[in-house]
Amino acid sequence: MFPWWRHSRPGSRGREAGTRPRGVTRPADCALVVAVPVTEAEFFRDLEEDSGKEFVKLYRRQQPDVTLPSLWADHYAKVEAEAIVDVAAEVEGLGVTVHCGATLASLGALVSLRKVVTLVAHWQSGTVRARDVVDPRALLQRLTEADVPFVRRVVRALPSDLHESMLARSRRHPIDAAWLEMFCDRLSGVLDDRPFWDVASGSEPERYDEAEILERNAACLRSEMPDLLRDGSGFEFADGTHPVARVIREIPDGYQGVLDLAVCHSVVPGEAIKRERRGCLVMINRRAASLAFRLPLYRQVIRLLEGGRMDYVTASLELRSLSL
């Protein structure tokens, strides 16, 4: 199923909210910022254990028996890198400013120069990881003794066989790395099960996909215990993984252009950007967006803009309506 997009503007969460920019957008008004690896060197750099990246490691997990040279040449290069380079070369020839191997500073520089900036990046989700836990015993104590309705609902949803183990380790029982990894995996499994925040607020549940449920539940849990759970989410750039708050600082306060997030799951970070940069029109996808869909669409949008009669948002919506 193709991703479903919406725009975001102040005071609206409607599914096609946002005022379309007036006038014409030309390819020269656009920038394509590519933060995912497109070269062999970038690919193997991100595969390193201490890189802090997860995008290319997903390929490794999906193909554990493939040799590393083959993982690059026969899998990632053919599926991702070659397609990105092909599209980037064509749109650059049409006048788009293209920056591959982008750092966070690259994004900031181009946002200041172009009316429309499309970011191709990986978003590390809000999954609760062992490395995010500041104090494991204190976290378990807070969970088992919680009086906050949201947290209590999450704890009750955990498998019953885990409750006794949590209670023992919240007191004196040793907490080793393997148990903590297992616990975080099971906690994340519960967080992507259903929207606990809707239950807590009493509002009617909306239709969210699994990734958005996880993101929102995890954000609520971290907000209840920020001293015990770090936020490990962020955008992966060539120079590291940066939280959305850091990305927001690269966008000028008065930016009135379009930021198109060609990111796997962009609702939560996109809404965070919109809250802080209210003049910016943020394009986000509610469902998972694959590069296999996004890049050919981007190519077609730029081809339409070359005709000199459309703006970026209108062209994107018209092409999307034809695809759905």
TILUMVO-196216 format. One record per residue (C-alpha): residue number from 0; x, y, z; residue in one letter. Coordinates in steps of 0.2 Angstrom, whole numbers, plus 2048, in hexadecimal, padded with zeros to 3 digits. Example, Ala and Ser with C-alpha at 12.3 -4.5 7.8 and 13.67 -1.06 7.14 Angstrom:
2
<seq: 0 X: 83E Y: 7EA Z: 827 type: a>
<seq: 1 X: 844 Y: 7FB Z: 824 type: s>
This chain:
324
<seq: 0 X: 800 Y: 800 Z: 800 type: m>
<seq: 1 X: 807 Y: 811 Z: 7FC type: f>
<seq: 2 X: 80A Y: 81D Z: 80A type: p>
<seq: 3 X: 7FD Y: 82A Z: 80E type: w>
<seq: 4 X: 802 Y: 83C Z: 810 type: w>
<seq: 5 X: 7FC Y: 84B Z: 818 type: r>
<seq: 6 X: 802 Y: 85D Z: 81B type: h>
<seq: 7 X: 803 Y: 865 Z: 82B type: s>
<seq: 8 X: 7FF Y: 877 Z: 82F type: r>
<seq: 9 X: 7FC Y: 881 Z: 83F type: p>
<seq: 10 X: 7EC Y: 87C Z: 848 type: g>
<seq: 11 X: 7E8 Y: 86E Z: 83D type: s>
<seq: 12 X: 7EA Y: 85B Z: 83D type: r>
<seq: 13 X: 7DF Y: 858 Z: 82E type: g>
<seq: 14 X: 7E4 Y: 84B Z: 821 type: r>
<seq: 15 X: 7E7 Y: 858 Z: 813 type: e>
<seq: 16 X: 7EA Y: 867 Z: 81E type: a>
<seq: 17 X: 7F6 Y: 875 Z: 819 type: g>
<seq: 18 X: 7F6 Y: 883 Z: 80D type: t>
<seq: 19 X: 7FE Y: 87F Z: 7FD type: r>
<seq: 20 X: 80C Y: 88B Z: 7F8 type: p>
<seq: 21 X: 806 Y: 898 Z: 7EB type: r>
<seq: 22 X: 80F Y: 89A Z: 7DB type: g>
<seq: 23 X: 81A Y: 88F Z: 7D2 type: v>
<seq: 24 X: 828 Y: 883 Z: 7D8 type: t>
<seq: 25 X: 837 Y: 880 Z: 7CC type: r>
<seq: 26 X: 843 Y: 872 Z: 7CE type: p>
<seq: 27 X: 850 Y: 880 Z: 7D3 type: a>
<seq: 28 X: 846 Y: 884 Z: 7E2 type: d>
<seq: 29 X: 848 Y: 872 Z: 7E9 type: c>
<seq: 30 X: 855 Y: 869 Z: 7F2 type: a>
<seq: 31 X: 857 Y: 856 Z: 7F4 type: l>
<seq: 32 X: 860 Y: 852 Z: 804 type: v>
<seq: 33 X: 866 Y: 83F Z: 805 type: v>
<seq: 34 X: 86B Y: 83A Z: 816 type: a>
<seq: 35 X: 86B Y: 827 Z: 813 type: v>
<seq: 36 X: 87A Y: 81E Z: 80D type: p>
<seq: 37 X: 87D Y: 81E Z: 7FA type: v>
<seq: 38 X: 88F Y: 818 Z: 7F9 type: t>
<seq: 39 X: 898 Y: 808 Z: 7FE type: e>
<seq: 40 X: 8A3 Y: 812 Z: 80B type: a>
<seq: 41 X: 893 Y: 81A Z: 813 type: e>
<seq: 42 X: 88A Y: 809 Z: 813 type: f>
<seq: 43 X: 899 Y: 800 Z: 81D type: f>
<seq: 44 X: 89B Y: 80F Z: 828 type: r>
<seq: 45 X: 889 Y: 80E Z: 82E type: d>
<seq: 46 X: 88B Y: 7FB Z: 830 type: l>
<seq: 47 X: 898 Y: 7FE Z: 83E type: e>
<seq: 48 X: 892 Y: 7F9 Z: 84F type: e>
<seq: 49 X: 895 Y: 80A Z: 857 type: d>
<seq: 50 X: 88E Y: 814 Z: 848 type: s>
<seq: 51 X: 87D Y: 818 Z: 851 type: g>
<seq: 52 X: 874 Y: 814 Z: 841 type: k>
<seq: 53 X: 867 Y: 807 Z: 83E type: e>
<seq: 54 X: 861 Y: 809 Z: 82C type: f>
<seq: 55 X: 86E Y: 7FE Z: 823 type: v>
<seq: 56 X: 86F Y: 7F2 Z: 832 type: k>
<seq: 57 X: 85D Y: 7EE Z: 82E type: l>
<seq: 58 X: 864 Y: 7E6 Z: 81E type: y>
<seq: 59 X: 870 Y: 7DC Z: 827 type: r>
<seq: 60 X: 863 Y: 7D6 Z: 833 type: r>
<seq: 61 X: 858 Y: 7D1 Z: 824 type: q>
<seq: 62 X: 866 Y: 7C8 Z: 81B type: q>
<seq: 63 X: 871 Y: 7C1 Z: 829 type: p>
<seq: 64 X: 879 Y: 7B3 Z: 81E type: d>
<seq: 65 X: 87E Y: 7BF Z: 810 type: v>
<seq: 66 X: 890 Y: 7C4 Z: 80F type: t>
<seq: 67 X: 894 Y: 7D6 Z: 812 type: l>
<seq: 68 X: 89A Y: 7DA Z: 801 type: p>
<seq: 69 X: 88A Y: 7D2 Z: 7FA type: s>
<seq: 70 X: 87F Y: 7DB Z: 806 type: l>
<seq: 71 X: 885 Y: 7EB Z: 7FE type: w>
<seq: 72 X: 887 Y: 7E6 Z: 7EC type: a>
<seq: 73 X: 878 Y: 7DB Z: 7EA type: d>
<seq: 74 X: 86C Y: 7E2 Z: 7F6 type: h>
<seq: 75 X: 86E Y: 7F4 Z: 7FD type: y>
<seq: 76 X: 876 Y: 7FB Z: 7EE type: a>
<seq: 77 X: 869 Y: 7F4 Z: 7E2 type: k>
<seq: 78 X: 85A Y: 7F7 Z: 7EC type: v>
<seq: 79 X: 85E Y: 808 Z: 7F4 type: e>
<seq: 80 X: 86E Y: 810 Z: 7EE type: a>
<seq: 81 X: 86D Y: 80F Z: 7DC type: e>
<seq: 82 X: 85B Y: 815 Z: 7DB type: a>
<seq: 83 X: 860 Y: 824 Z: 7E6 type: i>
<seq: 84 X: 86F Y: 829 Z: 7DB type: v>
<seq: 85 X: 864 Y: 827 Z: 7CB type: d>
<seq: 86 X: 857 Y: 832 Z: 7D1 type: v>
<seq: 87 X: 863 Y: 83F Z: 7D8 type: a>
<seq: 88 X: 86C Y: 840 Z: 7C8 type: a>
<seq: 89 X: 85D Y: 843 Z: 7BE type: e>
<seq: 90 X: 855 Y: 850 Z: 7C9 type: v>
<seq: 91 X: 866 Y: 859 Z: 7CB type: e>
<seq: 92 X: 866 Y: 85A Z: 7B8 type: g>
<seq: 93 X: 855 Y: 863 Z: 7B9 type: l>
<seq: 94 X: 85C Y: 870 Z: 7C5 type: g>
<seq: 95 X: 859 Y: 868 Z: 7D7 type: v>
<seq: 96 X: 867 Y: 86B Z: 7E3 type: t>
<seq: 97 X: 86C Y: 859 Z: 7E9 type: v>
<seq: 98 X: 876 Y: 855 Z: 7F8 type: h>
<seq: 99 X: 87B Y: 843 Z: 7FC type: c>
<seq: 100 X: 884 Y: 83D Z: 80B type: g>
<seq: 101 X: 87B Y: 84B Z: 814 type: a>
<seq: 102 X: 87F Y: 851 Z: 826 type: t>
<seq: 103 X: 873 Y: 85A Z: 831 type: l>
<seq: 104 X: 87C Y: 86B Z: 82C type: a>
<seq: 105 X: 879 Y: 867 Z: 81A type: s>
<seq: 106 X: 866 Y: 867 Z: 81D type: l>
<seq: 107 X: 867 Y: 877 Z: 827 type: g>
<seq: 108 X: 870 Y: 87F Z: 819 type: a>
<seq: 109 X: 864 Y: 87A Z: 80B type: l>
<seq: 110 X: 855 Y: 87E Z: 815 type: v>
<seq: 111 X: 85B Y: 890 Z: 815 type: s>
<seq: 112 X: 85E Y: 890 Z: 803 type: l>
<seq: 113 X: 84F Y: 887 Z: 7FB type: r>
<seq: 114 X: 83C Y: 888 Z: 7FB type: k>
<seq: 115 X: 83A Y: 875 Z: 7FB type: v>
<seq: 116 X: 845 Y: 869 Z: 804 type: v>
<seq: 117 X: 843 Y: 856 Z: 803 type: t>
<seq: 118 X: 84C Y: 84C Z: 810 type: l>
<seq: 119 X: 850 Y: 83A Z: 80C type: v>
<seq: 120 X: 855 Y: 832 Z: 81D type: a>
<seq: 121 X: 852 Y: 824 Z: 829 type: h>
<seq: 122 X: 848 Y: 828 Z: 839 type: w>
<seq: 123 X: 84D Y: 81E Z: 848 type: q>
<seq: 124 X: 83D Y: 81A Z: 851 type: s>
<seq: 125 X: 838 Y: 81C Z: 863 type: g>
<seq: 126 X: 83A Y: 80A Z: 867 type: t>
<seq: 127 X: 840 Y: 808 Z: 879 type: v>
<seq: 128 X: 852 Y: 801 Z: 878 type: r>
<seq: 129 X: 85D Y: 7FB Z: 886 type: a>
<seq: 130 X: 869 Y: 809 Z: 883 type: r>
<seq: 131 X: 85B Y: 816 Z: 886 type: d>
<seq: 132 X: 859 Y: 810 Z: 898 type: v>
<seq: 133 X: 862 Y: 81B Z: 8A4 type: v>
<seq: 134 X: 85F Y: 811 Z: 8B4 type: d>
<seq: 135 X: 857 Y: 7FF Z: 8B1 type: p>
<seq: 136 X: 852 Y: 7FC Z: 8C3 type: r>
<seq: 137 X: 84A Y: 80D Z: 8C5 type: a>
<seq: 138 X: 841 Y: 80B Z: 8B5 type: l>
<seq: 139 X: 839 Y: 7FB Z: 8BB type: l>
<seq: 140 X: 835 Y: 802 Z: 8CC type: q>
<seq: 141 X: 82C Y: 811 Z: 8C3 type: r>
<seq: 142 X: 823 Y: 805 Z: 8B8 type: l>
<seq: 143 X: 81D Y: 7F9 Z: 8C5 type: t>
<seq: 144 X: 818 Y: 806 Z: 8D1 type: e>
<seq: 145 X: 810 Y: 812 Z: 8C4 type: a>
<seq: 146 X: 800 Y: 81C Z: 8C9 type: d>
<seq: 147 X: 7FF Y: 825 Z: 8B8 type: v>
<seq: 148 X: 7F1 Y: 81D Z: 8AE type: p>
<seq: 149 X: 7FB Y: 81D Z: 89D type: f>
<seq: 150 X: 80A Y: 813 Z: 8A5 type: v>
<seq: 151 X: 7FE Y: 807 Z: 8AF type: r>
<seq: 152 X: 7F6 Y: 803 Z: 89F type: r>
<seq: 153 X: 806 Y: 7FF Z: 896 type: v>
<seq: 154 X: 80C Y: 7F4 Z: 8A5 type: v>
<seq: 155 X: 7FC Y: 7EB Z: 8A5 type: r>
<seq: 156 X: 7FE Y: 7E7 Z: 893 type: a>
<seq: 157 X: 80F Y: 7DF Z: 895 type: l>
<seq: 158 X: 80F Y: 7CC Z: 895 type: p>
<seq: 159 X: 80A Y: 7C5 Z: 8A6 type: s>
<seq: 160 X: 81A Y: 7BA Z: 8A7 type: d>
<seq: 161 X: 824 Y: 7CA Z: 8A7 type: l>
<seq: 162 X: 81C Y: 7D2 Z: 8B6 type: h>
<seq: 163 X: 824 Y: 7C7 Z: 8C3 type: e>
<seq: 164 X: 835 Y: 7C9 Z: 8BB type: s>
<seq: 165 X: 833 Y: 7DC Z: 8BB type: m>
<seq: 166 X: 82E Y: 7DD Z: 8CD type: l>
<seq: 167 X: 83D Y: 7D2 Z: 8D2 type: a>
<seq: 168 X: 849 Y: 7DD Z: 8C9 type: r>
<seq: 169 X: 842 Y: 7ED Z: 8CF type: s>
<seq: 170 X: 848 Y: 7E8 Z: 8E0 type: r>
<seq: 171 X: 858 Y: 7DE Z: 8E1 type: r>
<seq: 172 X: 859 Y: 7D1 Z: 8D4 type: h>
<seq: 173 X: 867 Y: 7D4 Z: 8C7 type: p>
<seq: 174 X: 863 Y: 7DC Z: 8B7 type: i>
<seq: 175 X: 86F Y: 7D6 Z: 8A9 type: d>
<seq: 176 X: 870 Y: 7DD Z: 898 type: a>
<seq: 177 X: 868 Y: 7CF Z: 88F type: a>
<seq: 178 X: 858 Y: 7D0 Z: 89B type: w>
<seq: 179 X: 857 Y: 7E3 Z: 898 type: l>
<seq: 180 X: 858 Y: 7E1 Z: 885 type: e>
<seq: 181 X: 84A Y: 7D4 Z: 886 type: m>
<seq: 182 X: 840 Y: 7DF Z: 891 type: f>
<seq: 183 X: 842 Y: 7EE Z: 885 type: c>
<seq: 184 X: 83D Y: 7E3 Z: 876 type: d>
<seq: 185 X: 82D Y: 7DD Z: 87F type: r>
<seq: 186 X: 829 Y: 7EF Z: 885 type: l>
<seq: 187 X: 82A Y: 7F6 Z: 874 type: s>
<seq: 188 X: 81F Y: 7E7 Z: 86E type: g>
<seq: 189 X: 812 Y: 7ED Z: 879 type: v>
<seq: 190 X: 814 Y: 7FF Z: 874 type: l>
<seq: 191 X: 811 Y: 7FC Z: 862 type: d>
<seq: 192 X: 801 Y: 7F1 Z: 866 type: d>
<seq: 193 X: 7F4 Y: 7FF Z: 869 type: r>
<seq: 194 X: 7F3 Y: 812 Z: 86C type: p>
<seq: 195 X: 7F3 Y: 812 Z: 87F type: f>
<seq: 196 X: 7F2 Y: 825 Z: 87F type: w>
<seq: 197 X: 7E1 Y: 825 Z: 877 type: d>
<seq: 198 X: 7DB Y: 81A Z: 885 type: v>
<seq: 199 X: 7E3 Y: 826 Z: 892 type: a>
<seq: 200 X: 7DB Y: 835 Z: 88A type: s>
<seq: 201 X: 7CA Y: 82E Z: 887 type: g>
<seq: 202 X: 7CA Y: 834 Z: 875 type: s>
<seq: 203 X: 7C4 Y: 82A Z: 866 type: e>
<seq: 204 X: 7D3 Y: 81F Z: 85F type: p>
<seq: 205 X: 7D9 Y: 824 Z: 84E type: e>
<seq: 206 X: 7E0 Y: 818 Z: 841 type: r>
<seq: 207 X: 7F2 Y: 817 Z: 844 type: y>
<seq: 208 X: 7FF Y: 80B Z: 83C type: d>
<seq: 209 X: 80A Y: 801 Z: 848 type: e>
<seq: 210 X: 819 Y: 80D Z: 846 type: a>
<seq: 211 X: 80F Y: 81C Z: 84B type: e>
<seq: 212 X: 807 Y: 813 Z: 85A type: i>
<seq: 213 X: 819 Y: 80E Z: 860 type: l>
<seq: 214 X: 81F Y: 820 Z: 85E type: e>
<seq: 215 X: 811 Y: 828 Z: 867 type: r>
<seq: 216 X: 810 Y: 81C Z: 875 type: n>
<seq: 217 X: 823 Y: 81C Z: 878 type: a>
<seq: 218 X: 823 Y: 82F Z: 878 type: a>
<seq: 219 X: 815 Y: 82F Z: 885 type: c>
<seq: 220 X: 81F Y: 823 Z: 890 type: l>
<seq: 221 X: 82F Y: 82D Z: 88E type: r>
<seq: 222 X: 826 Y: 83D Z: 893 type: s>
<seq: 223 X: 820 Y: 834 Z: 8A3 type: e>
<seq: 224 X: 832 Y: 82F Z: 8A8 type: m>
<seq: 225 X: 83E Y: 83A Z: 89F type: p>
<seq: 226 X: 84B Y: 837 Z: 8AC type: d>
<seq: 227 X: 84B Y: 824 Z: 8A9 type: l>
<seq: 228 X: 849 Y: 823 Z: 896 type: l>
<seq: 229 X: 853 Y: 82C Z: 889 type: r>
<seq: 230 X: 84B Y: 830 Z: 878 type: d>
<seq: 231 X: 855 Y: 825 Z: 86C type: g>
<seq: 232 X: 84B Y: 82B Z: 85D type: s>
<seq: 233 X: 853 Y: 836 Z: 84F type: g>
<seq: 234 X: 857 Y: 839 Z: 83D type: f>
<seq: 235 X: 866 Y: 830 Z: 836 type: e>
<seq: 236 X: 872 Y: 83C Z: 82D type: f>
<seq: 237 X: 884 Y: 839 Z: 827 type: a>
<seq: 238 X: 88B Y: 841 Z: 837 type: d>
<seq: 239 X: 880 Y: 837 Z: 843 type: g>
<seq: 240 X: 86E Y: 835 Z: 849 type: t>
<seq: 241 X: 866 Y: 845 Z: 84F type: h>
<seq: 242 X: 857 Y: 847 Z: 859 type: p>
<seq: 243 X: 849 Y: 851 Z: 852 type: v>
<seq: 244 X: 84C Y: 85F Z: 85D type: a>
<seq: 245 X: 85D Y: 861 Z: 856 type: r>
<seq: 246 X: 856 Y: 861 Z: 844 type: v>
<seq: 247 X: 849 Y: 86E Z: 848 type: i>
<seq: 248 X: 858 Y: 87A Z: 84E type: r>
<seq: 249 X: 85E Y: 879 Z: 83C type: e>
<seq: 250 X: 84E Y: 880 Z: 835 type: i>
<seq: 251 X: 84D Y: 893 Z: 836 type: p>
<seq: 252 X: 83E Y: 899 Z: 840 type: d>
<seq: 253 X: 837 Y: 8A3 Z: 832 type: g>
<seq: 254 X: 838 Y: 895 Z: 825 type: y>
<seq: 255 X: 829 Y: 895 Z: 819 type: q>
<seq: 256 X: 82E Y: 888 Z: 80E type: g>
<seq: 257 X: 82A Y: 875 Z: 80C type: v>
<seq: 258 X: 833 Y: 867 Z: 815 type: l>
<seq: 259 X: 82F Y: 857 Z: 80D type: d>
<seq: 260 X: 834 Y: 848 Z: 819 type: l>
<seq: 261 X: 838 Y: 839 Z: 80E type: a>
<seq: 262 X: 83A Y: 82F Z: 81E type: v>
<seq: 263 X: 834 Y: 81E Z: 822 type: c>
<seq: 264 X: 828 Y: 823 Z: 830 type: h>
<seq: 265 X: 827 Y: 836 Z: 831 type: s>
<seq: 266 X: 817 Y: 83B Z: 83A type: v>
<seq: 267 X: 81E Y: 83D Z: 84B type: v>
<seq: 268 X: 82E Y: 847 Z: 846 type: p>
<seq: 269 X: 824 Y: 850 Z: 839 type: g>
<seq: 270 X: 817 Y: 856 Z: 846 type: e>
<seq: 271 X: 825 Y: 85B Z: 852 type: a>
<seq: 272 X: 82D Y: 866 Z: 844 type: i>
<seq: 273 X: 81D Y: 86E Z: 840 type: k>
<seq: 274 X: 819 Y: 873 Z: 853 type: r>
<seq: 275 X: 82A Y: 87C Z: 853 type: e>
<seq: 276 X: 82A Y: 883 Z: 841 type: r>
<seq: 277 X: 818 Y: 888 Z: 83E type: r>
<seq: 278 X: 81C Y: 891 Z: 82E type: g>
<seq: 279 X: 823 Y: 882 Z: 826 type: c>
<seq: 280 X: 818 Y: 876 Z: 81C type: l>
<seq: 281 X: 81D Y: 864 Z: 821 type: v>
<seq: 282 X: 819 Y: 856 Z: 816 type: m>
<seq: 283 X: 818 Y: 845 Z: 81F type: i>
<seq: 284 X: 812 Y: 834 Z: 81C type: n>
<seq: 285 X: 807 Y: 82B Z: 828 type: r>
<seq: 286 X: 80C Y: 81A Z: 822 type: r>
<seq: 287 X: 81D Y: 813 Z: 81F type: a>
<seq: 288 X: 825 Y: 81B Z: 810 type: a>
<seq: 289 X: 831 Y: 810 Z: 806 type: s>
<seq: 290 X: 83E Y: 818 Z: 7FB type: l>
<seq: 291 X: 838 Y: 80D Z: 7ED type: a>
<seq: 292 X: 828 Y: 817 Z: 7EC type: f>
<seq: 293 X: 82F Y: 828 Z: 7F2 type: r>
<seq: 294 X: 83D Y: 82A Z: 7E6 type: l>
<seq: 295 X: 834 Y: 827 Z: 7D5 type: p>
<seq: 296 X: 826 Y: 832 Z: 7DC type: l>
<seq: 297 X: 833 Y: 840 Z: 7DF type: y>
<seq: 298 X: 83A Y: 83E Z: 7CE type: r>
<seq: 299 X: 829 Y: 840 Z: 7C6 type: q>
<seq: 300 X: 825 Y: 84F Z: 7D1 type: v>
<seq: 301 X: 835 Y: 858 Z: 7CB type: i>
<seq: 302 X: 831 Y: 854 Z: 7B9 type: r>
<seq: 303 X: 820 Y: 85C Z: 7BB type: l>
<seq: 304 X: 828 Y: 86C Z: 7C3 type: l>
<seq: 305 X: 833 Y: 86E Z: 7B4 type: e>
<seq: 306 X: 823 Y: 873 Z: 7AB type: g>
<seq: 307 X: 823 Y: 883 Z: 7B5 type: g>
<seq: 308 X: 810 Y: 882 Z: 7B9 type: r>
<seq: 309 X: 80E Y: 879 Z: 7CA type: m>
<seq: 310 X: 814 Y: 87B Z: 7DC type: d>
<seq: 311 X: 81D Y: 86C Z: 7E5 type: y>
<seq: 312 X: 80E Y: 867 Z: 7F0 type: v>
<seq: 313 X: 801 Y: 867 Z: 7E2 type: t>
<seq: 314 X: 80C Y: 85D Z: 7D7 type: a>
<seq: 315 X: 80F Y: 850 Z: 7E5 type: s>
<seq: 316 X: 7FD Y: 84F Z: 7E9 type: l>
<seq: 317 X: 7F8 Y: 84D Z: 7D7 type: e>
<seq: 318 X: 804 Y: 83F Z: 7D4 type: l>
<seq: 319 X: 800 Y: 836 Z: 7E4 type: r>
<seq: 320 X: 7ED Y: 836 Z: 7E0 type: s>
<seq: 321 X: 7F2 Y: 82D Z: 7D0 type: l>
<seq: 322 X: 7FC Y: 820 Z: 7D9 type: s>
<seq: 323 X: 7EF Y: 81C Z: 7E6 type: l>
